[in-house]
């Protein structure tokens, strides 16, 4: 039976959430904090205009506005990553000299958008402005969903290399067994890696095609002419073809840009335990290893991918493939790489009877909580797709926004890519007039690996609150770093008359966090100016850019008591304006210097 939230109950729920968001009292230190590190993303599918753009042939003004609305919905829900499909079928939603413009963008494959505008820089910049990673989503082997090849654009590789392709029913696919095909796919993806400021390369679950009754993928001749004669079985050879692409693409990305991640979202079941002792206790119809020839488990073992997003689109009560069973299997088979879970939020918009648990508004929150019960073994969630999240089915997006994702989260680090934190900020200063506090700072110098800050984390602690870097409920802002200029943030939510401690860290693009710099307000003065001095440096009489402190590999806040009474911090300079008050001890007794 479906559970429906009646309007009065829903209004009360929303009102209570609003009241909680407005509260300025101390955060409950006894309640378990949400994870500070957690990837939260959604897929934006362009194939068949599923999510974006909604209509083919839109003007840049229209498709940009649609895209912003999707990102805004994701930002309100607390997301920090977006997976945008930019190559759905050997076509491009960006300006390419290797493949044609996508018909799902312009209405006709090969025809460019109005003004020949390149959408991709805009898509990336808008995501970054909202604090979201941009994962460029490619489908590697799908070549066309159109049975009439005369409609293919002039740049489509079928025009010059029809021998690269195989028809599978009404779908045109690349032949993964051809070295020339692997070289072309790698070239297309590396063109994007080199020309655009993406954060990751992302593949979905389509490798060899899902098996359909009466259809055969005719690559027999390629298998007969294979150079790998030591591989005797067709299925092993097919898996090896995909393995080569994944391995070589991983190596190419590392060589070009060390900070660009590579991740894959496979079908949720690798193998059933009945067919392989290493598989899961499930009864899936087309496991990715045997049906799609995608050995994701091997790729994780070899370190060829940085993260995996298995599509666990089943509910916790689905008997053939229970969500909890698959989640547990993936936590034991991630081999030190990040595990994000792909959630089927679109299932709540379906009327299917095959998995009716999705009609329960508690199902999605239950899955997210189950993920978190594994601690650091599960590093986040990705939702398919953006449209379903925006439409807020069963008010589950409200549950994320008001509860599970109410506090911000940083994307988990990947120490195998980068473990060097950026240098702390310089010149951290605060000017307060009444309850309005303006905080400003400058970027520190480059770290040992040359990285600068990509964004900052600003924490605030009030009376009775303990300083800790592990509770994201104390994060009040994640400002982006500005190129060649300082950063300013205005805090309008503090209560007048109370003393607050502010901690500020710098974060690089792979989310390593610097050692904090801190300062504290008096709260009793109508107006004040506070400067945070770096350890070992004399305090300056006026705001100035100060040298950054040495970098630290781990973020730690002093294990000290709660902030109770106003006090001046050691290592900071306070300017009292208009009103003189009695000096009150040292802030270092509570938080330590600089």
C-alpha positions as CSV (number, residue, x, y, z in Angstrom):
1,X,0.0,0.0,0.0
2,X,1.4,3.4,-0.9
3,X,2.1,5.8,1.9
4,X,0.8,9.3,1.1
5,X,1.6,12.5,3.0
6,X,-1.6,14.4,3.6
7,X,-1.4,18.2,3.1
8,X,-1.7,19.2,6.8
9,X,1.0,16.7,7.8
10,X,3.2,17.9,5.0
11,X,2.8,21.5,5.9
12,X,3.6,20.8,9.5
13,X,6.7,18.9,8.4
14,X,7.9,21.7,6.2
15,X,7.2,24.3,8.8
16,X,9.2,22.5,11.4
17,X,12.1,22.1,9.0
18,X,11.9,25.9,8.3
19,X,12.0,26.6,12.1
20,X,15.0,24.4,12.4
21,X,16.8,26.2,9.6
22,X,16.2,29.6,11.3
23,X,17.4,28.5,14.7
24,X,20.6,30.2,15.8
25,X,21.1,28.4,19.1
26,X,24.0,26.0,19.8
27,X,24.1,22.8,17.7
28,X,23.3,19.7,19.7
29,X,26.8,18.2,20.3
30,X,25.2,14.9,21.5
31,X,23.4,14.2,18.2
32,X,25.5,12.3,15.7
33,X,26.6,14.7,13.0
34,X,26.0,13.9,9.3
35,X,29.1,12.9,7.3
36,X,31.3,15.9,6.4
37,X,32.7,14.0,3.3
38,X,30.0,12.7,1.0
39,X,29.5,12.9,-2.7
40,X,26.0,13.9,-3.6
41,X,25.2,14.0,-7.3
42,X,22.6,13.5,-10.0
43,X,22.7,12.4,-13.6
44,X,21.5,14.8,-16.4
45,X,20.7,12.6,-19.4
46,X,20.6,14.2,-22.8
47,X,19.8,11.0,-24.8
48,X,16.2,11.2,-26.1
49,X,16.0,14.5,-24.2
50,X,15.3,12.7,-20.9
51,X,16.5,15.6,-18.7
52,X,18.2,18.3,-20.7
53,X,17.7,19.9,-23.1
54,X,13.9,19.2,-23.0
55,X,13.3,20.2,-26.6
56,X,15.6,19.8,-29.6
57,X,16.7,22.9,-31.4
58,X,16.4,25.3,-28.5
59,X,18.3,28.6,-28.5
60,X,21.4,28.9,-26.2
61,X,19.3,31.3,-24.1
62,X,16.7,28.6,-23.6
63,X,18.9,25.6,-23.0
64,X,21.1,27.6,-20.6
65,X,18.1,28.6,-18.6
66,X,16.8,25.0,-18.4
67,X,20.2,23.8,-17.3
68,X,20.5,26.5,-14.6
69,X,17.1,25.4,-13.2
70,X,18.3,21.8,-12.9
71,X,21.4,22.9,-11.1
72,X,19.5,25.2,-8.8
73,X,17.2,22.3,-7.9
74,X,20.3,20.1,-7.2
75,X,21.9,22.9,-5.1
76,X,18.7,23.3,-3.0
77,X,18.7,19.6,-2.4
78,X,22.3,19.8,-1.1
79,X,24.1,18.2,-4.0
80,X,27.8,18.8,-4.8
81,X,28.3,17.0,-8.1
82,X,26.6,16.7,-11.5
83,X,27.0,14.0,-14.2
84,X,26.2,15.5,-17.6
85,X,25.8,13.3,-20.7
86,X,27.8,15.1,-23.4
87,X,28.4,12.2,-25.8
88,X,25.2,10.0,-25.9
89,X,25.7,8.3,-29.3
90,X,29.0,9.1,-31.0
91,X,27.8,12.8,-31.1
92,X,28.7,15.9,-29.2
93,X,27.0,18.4,-27.0
94,X,30.1,20.5,-27.3
95,X,32.2,21.8,-30.2
96,X,34.2,18.9,-31.7
97,X,36.2,18.3,-34.8
98,X,36.0,14.6,-34.3
99,X,32.2,13.9,-34.1
100,X,29.1,15.7,-35.1
101,X,26.8,18.0,-33.1
102,X,24.1,16.0,-31.3
103,X,20.6,16.0,-32.7
104,X,19.3,16.0,-29.1
105,X,20.8,19.5,-28.8
106,X,20.1,21.1,-32.2
107,X,17.4,18.9,-33.8
108,X,19.6,17.6,-36.5
109,X,22.9,15.8,-36.2
110,X,25.8,17.8,-37.5
111,X,24.0,21.1,-37.3
112,X,25.5,23.5,-34.8
113,X,23.6,25.6,-32.3
114,X,22.6,29.2,-33.0
115,X,25.7,31.3,-33.3
116,X,27.8,28.2,-33.3
117,X,28.0,28.5,-29.5
118,X,29.8,25.8,-27.5
119,X,27.6,24.9,-24.5
120,X,30.2,22.9,-22.6
121,X,32.3,25.8,-21.0
122,X,29.0,27.3,-19.8
123,X,27.8,23.9,-18.3
124,X,31.1,23.5,-16.5
125,X,31.2,27.0,-15.2
126,X,27.7,27.0,-13.9
127,X,28.3,23.8,-12.0
128,X,31.5,25.1,-10.4
129,X,29.8,28.4,-9.4
130,X,27.4,26.3,-7.4
131,X,30.2,24.2,-5.8
132,X,29.5,21.2,-7.9
133,X,32.0,18.9,-9.5
134,X,31.4,18.4,-13.3
135,X,31.6,14.8,-14.4
136,X,31.6,14.6,-18.2
137,X,29.5,11.5,-19.1
138,X,30.3,9.6,-22.3
139,X,28.7,6.5,-23.8
140,X,31.7,4.7,-25.3
141,X,30.2,2.2,-27.8
142,X,26.8,3.4,-28.8
143,X,27.0,5.0,-32.3
144,X,23.4,5.8,-33.3
145,X,19.8,5.0,-32.4
146,X,18.7,6.1,-35.8
147,X,18.2,3.3,-38.3
148,X,18.6,5.6,-41.3
149,X,22.4,6.3,-41.7
150,X,21.8,9.1,-44.2
151,X,20.7,11.2,-41.2
152,X,24.2,10.9,-39.6
153,X,26.3,14.1,-39.6
154,X,29.2,14.5,-41.9
155,X,31.6,14.1,-39.0
156,X,30.2,10.8,-37.9
157,X,32.9,8.1,-38.1
158,X,30.4,5.8,-39.9
159,X,30.8,8.1,-43.0
160,X,34.5,7.2,-43.3
161,X,34.8,3.9,-41.4
162,X,31.7,1.8,-41.8
163,X,33.8,-1.2,-41.0
164,X,34.1,-0.1,-37.4
165,X,30.4,-0.7,-36.7
166,X,27.9,-3.5,-36.1
167,X,24.1,-3.4,-36.2
168,X,22.4,-4.8,-33.2
169,X,18.7,-4.7,-33.9
170,X,18.0,-1.0,-34.6
171,X,21.1,0.2,-32.7
172,X,24.4,1.0,-34.4
173,X,27.3,0.1,-32.2
174,X,31.1,0.3,-32.3
175,X,32.9,-3.0,-32.5
176,X,35.0,-3.0,-29.3
177,X,37.3,-5.7,-30.7
178,X,38.9,-3.3,-33.2
179,X,42.1,-1.4,-32.0
180,X,41.1,1.5,-34.3
181,X,37.8,1.8,-32.5
182,X,39.5,1.9,-29.1
183,X,41.9,4.5,-30.4
184,X,39.1,6.7,-31.7
185,X,37.1,6.5,-28.5
186,X,40.2,7.4,-26.5
187,X,41.0,10.3,-28.8
188,X,37.5,11.7,-28.5
189,X,37.5,11.6,-24.7
190,X,41.0,12.9,-24.4
191,X,40.1,15.8,-26.6
192,X,37.6,16.8,-24.0
193,X,40.0,16.2,-21.1
194,X,42.6,18.5,-22.6
195,X,40.3,21.3,-23.8
196,X,37.8,21.7,-21.0
197,X,38.0,22.1,-17.2
198,X,36.1,19.0,-16.3
199,X,36.6,17.2,-13.0
200,X,36.0,13.6,-14.2
201,X,35.4,11.3,-17.1
202,X,32.3,9.1,-16.5
203,X,30.9,6.0,-18.3
204,X,27.5,4.4,-17.7
205,X,26.6,0.7,-17.9
206,X,26.5,0.3,-21.7
207,X,29.5,-1.7,-23.0
208,X,28.6,-4.7,-25.1
209,X,24.8,-4.5,-25.6
210,X,22.3,-5.9,-23.2
211,X,21.2,-9.3,-24.7
212,X,17.8,-9.3,-26.4
213,X,15.9,-12.4,-27.7
214,X,16.6,-13.2,-31.3
215,X,19.5,-10.8,-31.6
216,X,23.2,-11.7,-32.0
217,X,26.2,-9.3,-31.9
218,X,28.1,-10.4,-35.0
219,X,31.7,-9.9,-34.2
220,X,32.7,-13.5,-35.2
221,X,35.1,-12.3,-38.0
222,X,36.9,-9.9,-35.7
223,X,37.3,-12.7,-33.1
224,X,38.7,-15.0,-35.8
225,X,41.3,-12.4,-36.8
226,X,42.2,-11.4,-33.3
227,X,45.8,-10.8,-32.5
228,X,45.3,-12.2,-29.0
229,X,45.3,-15.9,-30.1
230,X,46.1,-17.0,-26.5
231,X,42.6,-16.0,-25.6
232,X,40.5,-18.9,-26.8
233,X,37.0,-18.1,-25.6
234,X,34.8,-15.4,-27.1
235,X,33.5,-14.1,-23.8
236,X,37.1,-13.7,-22.4
237,X,38.2,-11.9,-25.5
238,X,35.2,-9.5,-25.3
239,X,36.0,-8.7,-21.7
240,X,39.7,-8.2,-22.7
241,X,38.6,-5.7,-25.4
242,X,36.8,-3.6,-22.8
243,X,39.7,-4.0,-20.3
244,X,42.2,-2.6,-22.8
245,X,40.0,0.5,-23.3
246,X,39.6,1.1,-19.6
247,X,43.3,0.6,-18.9
248,X,44.6,2.8,-21.7
249,X,42.1,5.6,-21.1
250,X,43.1,5.6,-17.4
251,X,46.8,5.9,-18.4
252,X,46.0,8.7,-20.9
253,X,44.0,10.7,-18.4
254,X,46.8,10.5,-15.8
255,X,49.3,11.7,-18.2
256,X,47.3,14.6,-19.4
257,X,45.7,15.9,-16.2
258,X,46.5,14.2,-12.9
259,X,43.5,15.8,-11.2
260,X,40.8,14.5,-13.6
261,X,39.0,11.4,-12.1
262,X,37.8,8.4,-14.0
263,X,34.6,6.6,-12.9
264,X,32.1,4.1,-14.1
265,X,28.5,3.4,-13.3
266,X,27.9,-0.3,-14.1
267,X,24.8,-2.4,-13.9
268,X,24.4,-3.2,-10.2
269,X,25.2,-6.9,-10.2
270,X,28.7,-8.0,-11.2
271,X,27.9,-11.7,-11.1
272,X,25.4,-13.9,-9.2
273,X,26.9,-16.2,-6.6
274,X,25.3,-19.2,-8.2
275,X,27.5,-18.7,-11.3
276,X,30.6,-17.3,-9.5
277,X,31.6,-17.8,-5.9
278,X,32.9,-14.1,-5.8
279,X,29.4,-12.9,-6.9
280,X,26.5,-11.6,-4.9
281,X,23.6,-13.7,-3.4
282,X,21.2,-12.4,-6.1
283,X,19.3,-13.6,-9.1
284,X,19.9,-10.9,-11.7
285,X,19.1,-11.6,-15.3
286,X,22.1,-9.9,-17.0
287,X,25.1,-9.5,-14.7
288,X,27.6,-7.0,-16.1
289,X,30.6,-9.5,-16.2
290,X,28.9,-12.2,-18.2
291,X,26.3,-10.3,-20.2
292,X,27.9,-6.9,-20.9
293,X,31.5,-8.1,-20.6
294,X,32.3,-5.4,-18.2
295,X,34.6,-6.6,-15.4
296,X,34.2,-3.7,-13.0
297,X,35.6,-5.7,-10.1
298,X,38.9,-6.2,-12.0
299,X,39.1,-2.5,-12.9
300,X,38.8,-1.6,-9.2
301,X,41.5,-4.2,-8.3
302,X,43.9,-2.8,-10.9
303,X,43.2,0.8,-9.8
304,X,42.1,1.7,-13.4
305,X,39.1,3.6,-12.1
306,X,38.9,6.1,-9.2
307,X,35.2,5.5,-8.3
308,X,32.4,3.1,-9.1
309,X,28.7,4.0,-9.0
310,X,26.8,0.7,-9.3
311,X,23.2,1.2,-10.4
312,X,21.3,-0.2,-7.4
313,X,17.9,0.8,-8.6
314,X,16.1,-1.9,-6.6
315,X,14.3,-1.4,-3.3
316,X,15.2,-2.9,0.0
317,X,12.4,-5.4,-0.4
318,X,13.0,-6.5,-3.9
319,X,13.6,-10.3,-3.5
320,X,15.7,-11.1,-6.6
321,X,18.2,-8.3,-6.0
322,X,17.7,-6.7,-2.5
323,X,19.3,-3.3,-2.1
324,X,21.0,-4.2,1.2
325,X,22.5,-7.4,-0.3
326,X,24.1,-5.5,-3.2
327,X,25.3,-2.6,-1.0
328,X,27.1,-5.0,1.3
329,X,28.7,-6.8,-1.7
330,X,30.0,-3.6,-3.2
331,X,31.5,-2.4,0.1
332,X,33.5,-5.6,0.2
333,X,34.7,-5.3,-3.5
334,X,35.6,-1.7,-3.9
335,X,39.4,-2.3,-3.4
336,X,40.1,1.0,-1.8
337,X,38.4,3.1,-4.4
338,X,35.4,5.3,-3.8
339,X,32.0,3.6,-3.8
340,X,29.0,5.9,-4.6
341,X,25.6,4.3,-4.9
342,X,23.4,5.0,-7.9
343,X,19.8,5.4,-6.7
344,X,16.7,4.9,-8.9
345,X,14.7,7.9,-8.0
346,X,12.9,7.7,-11.3
347,X,11.2,4.5,-10.0
348,X,9.0,6.7,-7.8
349,X,7.5,8.2,-11.0
350,X,6.7,4.8,-12.4
351,X,3.4,2.9,-12.0
352,X,5.1,-0.6,-12.2
353,X,4.0,-3.3,-9.9
354,X,7.4,-5.2,-10.0
355,X,8.8,-3.2,-7.1
356,X,6.1,-1.4,-5.2
357,X,8.3,-0.5,-2.2
358,X,9.3,2.6,-4.3
359,X,5.8,4.0,-3.6
360,X,6.8,4.4,0.0
361,X,8.3,7.9,0.7
362,X,10.6,6.4,3.3
363,X,12.4,4.1,0.8
364,X,15.0,6.6,-0.6
365,X,15.9,8.1,2.9
366,X,16.2,4.5,4.1
367,X,18.7,3.7,1.4
368,X,20.8,6.8,2.2
369,X,20.8,6.0,5.9
370,X,21.9,2.4,5.1
371,X,24.8,3.8,3.0
372,X,25.9,5.9,5.9
373,X,25.7,2.9,8.3
374,X,28.8,1.6,6.6
375,X,30.9,4.6,7.7
376,X,33.6,5.5,5.2
377,X,33.0,2.4,3.0
378,X,30.2,4.2,1.1
379,X,31.3,7.6,0.0
380,X,28.1,9.0,-1.4
381,X,25.0,8.8,-3.6
382,X,24.1,9.7,-7.2
383,X,20.4,9.9,-8.3
384,X,18.9,9.0,-11.6
385,X,17.9,11.3,-12.8
386,X,17.8,15.1,-12.5
387,X,14.2,15.3,-13.7
388,X,13.0,13.0,-10.9
389,X,14.9,14.9,-8.3
390,X,13.5,18.2,-9.5
391,X,9.9,16.9,-9.5
392,X,10.2,15.9,-5.8
393,X,8.3,12.6,-6.0
394,X,6.6,11.6,-2.7
395,X,8.4,14.7,-1.3
396,X,11.6,12.7,-1.0
397,X,13.7,15.7,-2.3
398,X,12.3,17.6,0.6
399,X,13.5,14.9,2.9
400,X,17.0,15.3,1.5
401,X,16.9,19.1,1.7
402,X,15.5,19.4,5.2
403,X,17.1,16.4,6.8
404,X,19.7,14.1,5.3
405,X,21.4,16.7,3.1
406,X,20.6,19.8,5.2
407,X,24.2,20.3,6.2
408,X,26.7,20.8,3.4
409,X,29.3,18.1,2.5
410,X,32.7,18.1,0.9
411,X,33.5,15.7,-1.8
412,X,35.7,12.9,-0.4
413,X,39.4,13.1,-1.1
414,X,41.3,10.7,-3.4
415,X,44.8,10.4,-1.8
416,X,46.0,8.2,-4.7
417,X,45.6,11.2,-7.0
418,X,46.6,14.0,-4.6
419,X,47.3,14.0,-0.9
420,X,49.0,17.4,-0.6
421,X,46.8,20.0,1.1
422,X,46.8,23.7,-0.1
423,X,48.5,26.4,2.0
424,X,46.3,28.2,4.6
425,X,44.8,31.6,3.7
426,X,46.5,34.9,4.5
427,X,45.2,38.1,5.8
428,X,42.0,36.7,7.4
429,X,40.1,39.6,8.9
430,X,36.6,40.4,10.2
431,X,34.7,43.7,10.4
432,X,31.5,43.7,12.4
433,X,28.8,46.3,12.7
434,X,25.9,45.1,14.8
435,X,25.2,41.5,13.9
436,X,26.6,41.9,10.4
437,X,30.1,40.5,10.1
438,X,32.2,40.9,6.9
439,X,35.0,38.4,6.6
440,X,37.8,38.8,4.0
441,X,41.0,37.0,3.2
442,X,43.6,36.3,0.5
443,X,44.7,33.0,-1.0
444,X,47.9,31.5,0.3
445,X,50.8,30.7,-2.0
446,X,50.9,27.5,-4.0
447,X,51.4,24.2,-2.2
448,X,54.3,21.9,-2.8
449,X,52.5,20.4,-5.8
450,X,51.6,23.8,-7.3
451,X,48.0,23.7,-6.3
452,X,46.1,26.8,-5.2
453,X,42.8,26.9,-3.3
454,X,39.7,26.1,-5.4
455,X,37.3,27.0,-2.6
456,X,37.2,27.7,1.1
457,X,35.4,26.2,4.1
458,X,34.1,28.7,6.7
459,X,33.1,27.3,10.1
460,X,31.4,29.2,12.9
461,X,31.1,28.2,16.5
462,X,28.9,30.0,19.0
463,X,28.6,30.0,22.8
464,X,28.5,26.5,24.2
465,X,29.8,24.9,21.0
466,X,33.0,22.8,20.7
467,X,35.4,23.5,17.8
468,X,35.7,20.5,15.6
469,X,36.4,20.1,11.8
470,X,34.3,17.0,11.7
471,X,30.8,18.4,12.1
472,X,29.5,20.0,8.9
473,X,26.6,21.6,10.7
474,X,29.1,24.3,11.7
475,X,29.9,25.1,8.0
476,X,28.2,28.4,7.1
477,X,29.8,28.9,3.6
478,X,31.8,27.3,0.9
479,X,33.0,30.3,-1.1
480,X,34.7,29.8,-4.4
481,X,38.2,31.1,-4.9
482,X,38.5,34.1,-7.2
483,X,41.4,34.2,-9.7
484,X,43.9,36.8,-8.7
485,X,41.7,38.5,-6.1
486,X,40.7,38.2,-2.5
487,X,37.5,36.7,-1.2
488,X,34.8,38.2,1.0
489,X,31.9,36.7,2.8
490,X,29.1,38.5,4.7
491,X,27.6,36.7,7.7
492,X,24.1,37.9,8.4
493,X,22.9,35.0,10.5
494,X,24.9,35.5,13.8
495,X,23.0,36.9,16.8
496,X,23.9,40.3,18.1
497,X,25.7,40.4,21.5
498,X,27.2,36.9,21.2
499,X,30.8,35.9,20.7
500,X,31.6,33.7,17.7
501,X,34.8,31.9,16.6
502,X,35.4,31.6,12.9
503,X,37.6,29.0,11.4
504,X,38.7,29.2,7.7
505,X,40.4,26.5,5.6
506,X,41.5,26.4,2.0
507,X,40.5,23.4,-0.2
508,X,42.1,22.4,-3.5
509,X,40.2,21.0,-6.5
510,X,40.7,17.4,-5.3
511,X,39.3,18.5,-1.9
512,X,42.3,18.3,0.3
513,X,41.8,20.8,3.2
514,X,44.4,23.1,4.6
515,X,45.2,23.8,8.3
516,X,42.7,26.3,9.7
517,X,43.2,30.0,10.4
518,X,40.8,31.4,13.1
519,X,39.6,34.5,14.8
520,X,37.0,35.4,17.3
521,X,34.6,38.2,17.9
522,X,33.9,39.9,21.2
523,X,30.2,40.3,20.6
524,X,29.7,42.9,23.2
525,X,30.9,45.8,21.1
526,X,28.7,47.7,18.7
527,X,31.5,47.6,16.1
528,X,34.8,45.8,16.0
529,X,37.6,44.7,13.7
530,X,39.6,41.5,14.2
531,X,42.6,40.2,12.4
532,X,43.9,36.7,12.5
533,X,47.7,36.7,12.8
534,X,49.8,33.7,11.7
535,X,51.8,31.8,14.4
536,X,55.1,33.4,15.1
537,X,54.2,36.7,13.4
538,X,53.5,40.0,15.1
539,X,50.0,41.3,14.8
540,X,49.7,44.2,12.3
541,X,47.9,47.4,13.3
542,X,45.8,47.5,10.1
543,X,44.4,44.9,7.8
544,X,47.1,43.5,5.6
545,X,48.0,40.4,3.5
546,X,50.1,38.2,5.7
547,X,52.4,35.3,4.8
548,X,50.6,31.9,4.9
549,X,51.6,29.3,7.5
550,X,53.3,26.1,6.6
551,X,50.9,23.5,5.1
552,X,49.7,20.6,7.2
553,X,48.7,17.1,6.0
554,X,45.8,16.7,8.3
555,X,43.1,19.1,9.5
556,X,42.9,19.3,13.3
557,X,41.1,21.6,15.6
558,X,42.3,21.8,19.2
559,X,40.5,19.5,21.6
560,X,39.4,22.2,24.0
561,X,36.3,23.3,25.9
562,X,33.2,24.9,24.6
563,X,33.1,28.6,23.7
564,X,31.3,30.3,26.7
565,X,32.4,33.8,27.5
566,X,33.9,36.5,25.2
567,X,37.7,36.4,25.1
568,X,40.4,37.7,22.8
569,X,42.3,35.0,20.9
570,X,46.0,34.7,21.1
571,X,47.6,35.5,17.7
572,X,44.9,38.0,16.7
573,X,44.5,41.7,16.9
574,X,41.3,43.3,17.8
575,X,40.4,47.0,17.2
576,X,37.7,48.4,19.5
577,X,35.7,51.1,17.9
578,X,33.5,53.6,19.7
579,X,33.2,51.6,22.9
580,X,36.0,50.5,25.3
581,X,35.6,47.4,27.2
582,X,37.6,45.4,29.7
583,X,40.2,42.9,28.1
584,X,39.1,39.3,28.7
585,X,41.9,36.6,28.6
586,X,43.3,34.7,25.7
587,X,41.4,32.9,22.9
588,X,44.2,30.4,22.7
589,X,43.0,28.8,25.9
590,X,40.0,27.7,24.0
591,X,41.1,27.3,20.3
592,X,44.9,27.7,20.2
593,X,46.8,30.2,18.1
594,X,46.5,30.8,14.3
